[in-house]
Amino acid sequence: MSTAQPPHPAASADPATAADRAADRPVDLAGIGVGPFNLSLAALAHGVPALRTAFYEQRPAFHWHPGLLIDGATVQVPFLADLVTLADPGSPWTFLQYLKAHERLFPFYVAERFHIERAEYDAYCRWVSEQLPGLHFDHRVDAVRWDHEYELFEIDFARPGPAADAPASDPAAADAATDEEGRALGRVYARNLVLGVGTEPYVPEPLRPLADAPNVPVLHSSDYLEHRERLLVTGHVTVIGSGQSGAEVFLDLLRNRPLGAEGLHWMARTPAFAPMEYGKLGLEQFSPDYTRYFHTLPEPVRDQLLPRQWQLYKGIAHETLDAIHHELYRRALHSDGWPGAVLTPGVTVRTAGRIAAAQLELHLVHTEQGTRARHTTEAVVLATGYRERRVDTLLAALDPYIRRDASERPRVDADHRLVLDPMIKGSVYVQNAERHTHGVGTPDLGLAAWRSAVILNSLLTDPAYRLPSRTAFTAFGLQPSGRCGTVIGNPHLPDQRSPLTPTRT
Ligand SMILES: Cc1cc2nc3c(=O)[nH]c(=O)nc-3n(C[C@H](O)[C@H](O)[C@H](O)COP(=O)(O)OP(=O)(O)OC[C@H]3O[C@@H](n4cnc5c(N)ncnc54)[C@H](O)[C@@H]3O)c2cc1C
């Protein structure tokens, strides 16, 4: 792809306007949000000198779920699922390069730990983000539109502080006005876009009134560490939610509250505190082969399949469940009787309200028994999960051009590109917003490098990264020809197995 874009005819006519100047220097790819997925893309794009990229992040620096970097908590995927290795093991941005740079390769080798601590993954990503060129932190992107005249995406951002001290690398900021918060406004142009805005904490409706109960700590698990010290000395704490976060918060509180006076209740709607599926063949559903296969399925089949696969992304790591049971047992041993920690699955919080200055009452119903109860507590940790961050405001101007499926969700093609009206000449890619088209692997760090390489290759005439033609032992789907073993949705894979006689039903 050539990068030298002829200046826009109007620009040379009136060089004064910042927009024209900025439009003269469009990037090939602009990224919104710098979480692990767009950081992976930026790191792999760095290996493609022909591609000019810029990434904008509203936060002042890279931080990965800072509220849950609980001591000892590990990433749920092996260290090879870093930002780049599964697409380019020779990249300067691998986790092993990070260890080398911090003289920790030998200790890591001796440690023999395949799953690293979340705090180390966060530090590794920040190490990459502090060195990669083209990352603009403290830049909140407020709007994106397609400029039909320039045939470019126009990206408006706001960043703290007056226009004057805009960094030189910020093409349009120097002439920027300021918004109502006094943030300097800027505009840049790009041929293509990638949305990596991630997820945001989710609080179910009945629990929302809780959140604004003053004096009583009610927090989403994403803010756990900020409130940890207060929770450790609060008389009674309730954790709601049976996912990994809920389990980790409960375990950390259990381990650090007084023996025999644990004052803890862990409750969830699910019928059990269930383990996450971690069987090797089950994990092949987090492979590129499965992602490609899932994308070929009819929309209604995809929509039925996803909720049925809940144990692949909603359960709790075995190790965490074992650690909880072990801690409960240890406490029963050292106190005369059962620890003061109650675990109740199968309950739904119907309503909730404050009953005293520092007390809350949850009105519960048991999903199987149908019985009702009142539960009093002094603090609530809502480990109620996350939802894909809404981008309607951000993309409002592009909305008329976005093709949607029967459920009004954006259609996304196999290369993670929004299906747009052909009037839009550029592409809009999404990262971690396409579970409905690409399946359970969408939020998985294990697919970060591969998806980034797919996106980069689709931008270039000659692919920058050679990707594996096969990534799983399981052959997902059947070829209409009846030749079993051909990986569906993967034009590259030669047929490796003997033809199969079609089964007579
Ligand atoms: C607590 C937790 C632990 C997890 N652990 C694992 C794990 O172990 N293994 C695994 O495979 N997956 C894990 N996941 C799932 C997933 O990998 C993570 O959610 C991951 O952070 C997703 O990365 P992301 O880049 O999509 O989004 P995020 O990390 O959410 O980053 C998105 C970024 O976009 C920025 N942004 C949003 N809007 C704008 C805007 N308008 N302008 C500029 N910037 C913007 C945000 O500030 C944010 O920094 C975990 C998720 C959570 C919540």
The ligand as an SDF file (V2000), in Angstrom:
LIG
                    3D

 53 58  0  0  0  0  0  0  0  0999 V2000
  -10.8760   -8.6270   35.2130 C   0  0  0  0  0  0  0  0  0  0  0  0
  -10.7150   -9.2420   33.8700 C   0  0  0  0  0  0  0  0  0  0  0  0
   -9.7780  -10.2320   33.6990 C   0  0  0  0  0  0  0  0  0  0  0  0
   -9.6350  -10.8280   32.4600 C   0  0  0  0  0  0  0  0  0  0  0  0
   -8.7220  -11.8170   32.3570 N   0  0  0  0  0  0  0  0  0  0  0  0
   -8.5850  -12.4140   31.1670 C   0  0  0  0  0  0  0  0  0  0  0  0
   -7.6520  -13.4730   31.0270 C   0  0  0  0  0  0  0  0  0  0  0  0
   -6.9920  -13.8500   31.9750 O   0  0  0  0  0  0  0  0  0  0  0  0
   -7.5310  -14.0750   29.8130 N   0  0  0  0  0  0  0  0  0  0  0  0
   -8.2920  -13.6740   28.7390 C   0  0  0  0  0  0  0  0  0  0  0  0
   -8.1510  -14.2610   27.6590 O   0  0  0  0  0  0  0  0  0  0  0  0
   -9.1750  -12.6560   28.8270 N   0  0  0  0  0  0  0  0  0  0  0  0
   -9.3440  -12.0450   30.0220 C   0  0  0  0  0  0  0  0  0  0  0  0
  -10.2480  -11.0460   30.1280 N   0  0  0  0  0  0  0  0  0  0  0  0
  -11.0530  -10.6600   28.9430 C   0  0  0  0  0  0  0  0  0  0  0  0
  -10.3410   -9.6370   28.0240 C   0  0  0  0  0  0  0  0  0  0  0  0
   -9.1570  -10.1190   27.6130 O   0  0  0  0  0  0  0  0  0  0  0  0
  -10.1010   -8.3550   28.6180 C   0  0  0  0  0  0  0  0  0  0  0  0
  -11.3270   -7.7800   28.8950 O   0  0  0  0  0  0  0  0  0  0  0  0
   -9.2680   -7.3780   27.7650 C   0  0  0  0  0  0  0  0  0  0  0  0
   -8.9320   -6.3080   28.5760 O   0  0  0  0  0  0  0  0  0  0  0  0
  -10.0270   -6.8780   26.5630 C   0  0  0  0  0  0  0  0  0  0  0  0
   -9.1600   -6.0180   25.8840 O   0  0  0  0  0  0  0  0  0  0  0  0
   -9.7070   -4.8160   24.9760 P   0  0  0  0  0  0  0  0  0  0  0  0
   -8.5010   -4.2690   24.3140 O   0  0  0  0  0  0  0  0  0  0  0  0
  -10.8140   -5.3020   24.1320 O   0  0  0  0  0  0  0  0  0  0  0  0
  -10.4010   -3.8020   25.9580 O   0  0  0  0  0  0  0  0  0  0  0  0
  -10.0550   -3.0270   27.2720 P   0  0  0  0  0  0  0  0  0  0  0  0
   -8.9590   -3.6680   28.0290 O   0  0  0  0  0  0  0  0  0  0  0  0
  -11.3650   -2.8190   27.9240 O   0  0  0  0  0  0  0  0  0  0  0  0
   -9.4760   -1.6440   26.7010 O   0  0  0  0  0  0  0  0  0  0  0  0
  -10.2540   -0.7820   25.9500 C   0  0  0  0  0  0  0  0  0  0  0  0
   -9.6390    0.5960   26.0740 C   0  0  0  0  0  0  0  0  0  0  0  0
  -10.3760    1.5030   25.2450 O   0  0  0  0  0  0  0  0  0  0  0  0
  -10.3750    2.7610   25.8810 C   0  0  0  0  0  0  0  0  0  0  0  0
  -11.4500    3.5580   25.2950 N   0  0  0  0  0  0  0  0  0  0  0  0
  -12.7740    3.2830   25.3170 C   0  0  0  0  0  0  0  0  0  0  0  0
  -13.4720    4.2410   24.6860 N   0  0  0  0  0  0  0  0  0  0  0  0
  -12.5550    5.1470   24.2390 C   0  0  0  0  0  0  0  0  0  0  0  0
  -12.6420    6.3770   23.4940 C   0  0  0  0  0  0  0  0  0  0  0  0
  -13.8250    6.8660   23.0810 N   0  0  0  0  0  0  0  0  0  0  0  0
  -11.5020    7.0450   23.2180 N   0  0  0  0  0  0  0  0  0  0  0  0
  -10.2980    6.5640   23.6170 C   0  0  0  0  0  0  0  0  0  0  0  0
  -10.1500    5.4190   24.3430 N   0  0  0  0  0  0  0  0  0  0  0  0
  -11.2620    4.7180   24.6240 C   0  0  0  0  0  0  0  0  0  0  0  0
  -10.5890    2.4090   27.3580 C   0  0  0  0  0  0  0  0  0  0  0  0
  -10.1670    3.4580   28.1980 O   0  0  0  0  0  0  0  0  0  0  0  0
   -9.7270    1.1450   27.4980 C   0  0  0  0  0  0  0  0  0  0  0  0
   -8.4460    1.4380   27.9360 O   0  0  0  0  0  0  0  0  0  0  0  0
  -10.4240  -10.4230   31.3680 C   0  0  0  0  0  0  0  0  0  0  0  0
  -11.3820   -9.4350   31.5300 C   0  0  0  0  0  0  0  0  0  0  0  0
  -11.5200   -8.8520   32.7710 C   0  0  0  0  0  0  0  0  0  0  0  0
  -12.5660   -7.8170   32.9430 C   0  0  0  0  0  0  0  0  0  0  0  0
  1  2  1  0
  2  3  1  0
  2 52  2  0
  3  4  2  0
  4  5  1  0
  4 50  1  0
  5  6  2  0
  6  7  1  0
  6 13  1  0
  7  8  2  0
  7  9  1  0
  9 10  1  0
 10 11  2  0
 10 12  1  0
 12 13  2  0
 13 14  1  0
 14 15  1  0
 14 50  1  0
 15 16  1  0
 16 17  1  0
 16 18  1  0
 18 19  1  0
 18 20  1  0
 20 21  1  0
 20 22  1  0
 22 23  1  0
 23 24  1  0
 24 25  2  0
 24 26  1  0
 24 27  1  0
 27 28  1  0
 28 29  2  0
 28 30  1  0
 28 31  1  0
 31 32  1  0
 32 33  1  0
 33 34  1  0
 33 48  1  0
 34 35  1  0
 35 36  1  0
 35 46  1  0
 36 37  1  0
 36 45  1  0
 37 38  2  0
 38 39  1  0
 39 40  1  0
 39 45  2  0
 40 41  1  0
 40 42  2  0
 42 43  1  0
 43 44  2  0
 44 45  1  0
 46 47  1  0
 46 48  1  0
 48 49  1  0
 50 51  2  0
 51 52  1  0
 52 53  1  0
M  END
$$$$
